């Protein structure tokens, strides 16, 4: 299984405004449109990191180390 990662779903004029989790089709992260593109990407990345910690971190560690 590939490590879950942030996927950019919608981009408007170079601004990332919606992202998701590569392993969870139903999960979406939305950044407000407008503002600085780097800030929007940082917000999406922060939302994904929080999701990863809660949902995927332990399963990924277990898979990487061969434990259950």
C-alpha positions as CSV (number, residue, x, y, z in Angstrom):
1,X,0.0,0.0,0.0
2,X,1.3,3.4,-0.9
3,X,1.6,6.0,1.8
4,X,-1.4,8.3,1.8
5,X,-0.7,11.8,0.5
6,X,-2.4,15.1,-0.3
7,X,-4.0,15.2,-3.7
8,X,-4.9,18.6,-5.2
9,X,-8.4,18.3,-6.6
10,X,-9.2,21.8,-7.7
11,X,-7.0,24.7,-8.6
12,X,-8.1,28.1,-9.7
13,X,-5.6,30.5,-11.3
14,X,-2.7,28.7,-9.7
15,X,-4.4,28.7,-6.2
16,X,-5.0,25.3,-4.6
17,X,-8.4,25.5,-3.2
18,X,-9.5,21.9,-2.6
19,X,-7.5,18.8,-1.8
20,X,-8.1,15.3,-0.6
21,X,-6.5,12.2,0.8
22,X,-5.1,9.7,-1.8
23,X,-6.5,6.8,0.3
24,X,-9.8,8.2,1.4
25,X,-12.0,9.2,-1.6
26,X,-14.6,10.8,0.6
27,X,-12.2,13.1,2.5
28,X,-11.9,16.7,1.1
29,X,-10.0,19.7,2.5
30,X,-11.0,23.2,1.3
31,X,-9.0,26.4,1.5
32,X,-10.7,29.7,1.0
33,X,-10.2,31.1,-2.5
34,X,-8.2,34.3,-2.8
35,X,-5.1,35.2,-0.9
36,X,-1.6,34.0,-1.4
37,X,-1.2,30.6,-3.1
38,X,1.5,29.5,-0.7
39,X,-0.8,30.2,2.3
40,X,-3.5,28.1,0.7
41,X,-1.2,25.2,0.1
42,X,0.1,25.4,3.7
43,X,-3.5,25.3,5.0
44,X,-4.4,22.3,2.8
45,X,-1.2,20.6,3.9
46,X,-1.9,21.3,7.6
47,X,-5.4,19.8,7.2
48,X,-4.0,16.7,5.5
49,X,-1.4,16.2,8.2
50,X,-4.1,16.3,10.9
51,X,-6.1,13.8,9.0
52,X,-3.1,11.6,8.5
53,X,-2.2,11.6,12.2
54,X,-5.7,10.6,13.2
55,X,-6.6,8.1,10.5
56,X,-3.4,6.7,8.9
57,X,-0.3,7.2,11.0
58,X,-0.5,4.0,13.1
59,X,-1.5,1.8,10.2
60,X,1.3,3.2,8.1
61,X,3.9,2.6,10.9
62,X,2.6,-0.9,11.4
63,X,2.9,-1.6,7.7
64,X,6.4,-0.2,7.5
65,X,7.6,-2.2,10.5
66,X,5.7,-5.4,9.7
67,X,3.6,-5.3,12.9
68,X,-0.1,-5.4,13.3
